[in-house]
Amino acid sequence: MPDNEPYAVTARYVPAPTAAEVGGDWYDCFPLPDDASALIIGDVVGHDVQAAVTMSQLRNMLRALACDRRELPGDILRRLDLISDTLYPAHIASCIYARLEASSHGCWHLRFSNAGHPPPLLVGHDGDTRYLDDSHGLLLGVDTTRSRPDREEILKPAATLLLYTDGLIARPGESVEDRLHRLREEAAALARESLSTFCDAILADLGTGSTDDIALLAVRMPP
């Protein structure tokens, strides 16, 4: 994770218990050439070596596309989908690609595209929470002809943005809606804790009992 940015960033990864620490979840955060930052979370379907290999290839291709082209996140994911369909046909993945850059009056501008991934959770410093769930697109590897929507959001000072994979919210016998509600409640209670405590407490509360790997990427805006 970058350590010289004005915002704080923390990530966690917990491997699937039955996959010998191999899986398709990944997170990424790095500075872009135009002074924005890239935030990425993704999940290649599968729990084997092939899923891990495909994940590493997608991660590197997305890094290259993000650094080479100053385009909207939806356009970047469309390019990634076309490349993946050519090189890795029949592989399915979800992904969020976001650009974060400073805005006016101490706020931050977030622009992102969501390819079939669980929605980002925005947590205000006052504990107000909401999911950014109105820009859901198709998974990567489903239909390369479809355009991909973008979503914009202004992040206020001291707000926290949480990206996560479905291993955090999917449990046999439990509804995803209930798990998402529980995640909101937990994140609201932790809104003013350190980012490290924020991530560790969420994993402790919601990460137990998962049969999938779990990745978290949390970013907190400066006060």
VENVENTA-V798491 format. One line per field, one symbol per residue. psi: psi as a letter, one per 30 degrees, with the letter a starting at -180 (. if undefined). burial: b if it has 24 or more other ideal C-beta (glycine too) atoms within 12 Angstrom, else e. A space follows every 50 residues. Layout:
psi = ???
burial = ???
This chain:
psi = kkgglflkkklkkjlkfgghgkagkllkklklfgglkkkkkljkklhaee eeeeeeeeeeeeeeeeefkilkeeeeeeeeeeeeeeeikgkkllkkkkkk lkalhglkkkklkjiglkklkkjlfgfkkkkigghkallkgejffklkll kkkkklkglkkkkllffffkkkfkkeeeeeeeeeeeeefgfglleeeeee eeeeeffkgkgllkkkjkkkll.
burial = beeebebbbbbbbbbbeebeebbbbbbbbbbbeeebbbbbbbbbbbbeee bbebbbbbbebbbebbeeeebbbbbbbbbbbebbbeebeebbbbbbbbbb beeeeeebbbbbbbbbbbbbbbbbeeeebebbeebebbbbbeeeeeebeb bebbbbebbbbbbbbbbbbbeeeeeeeebbebbbebbbebbebebeebbe bbbeebbeebebbbbbbbbbbee
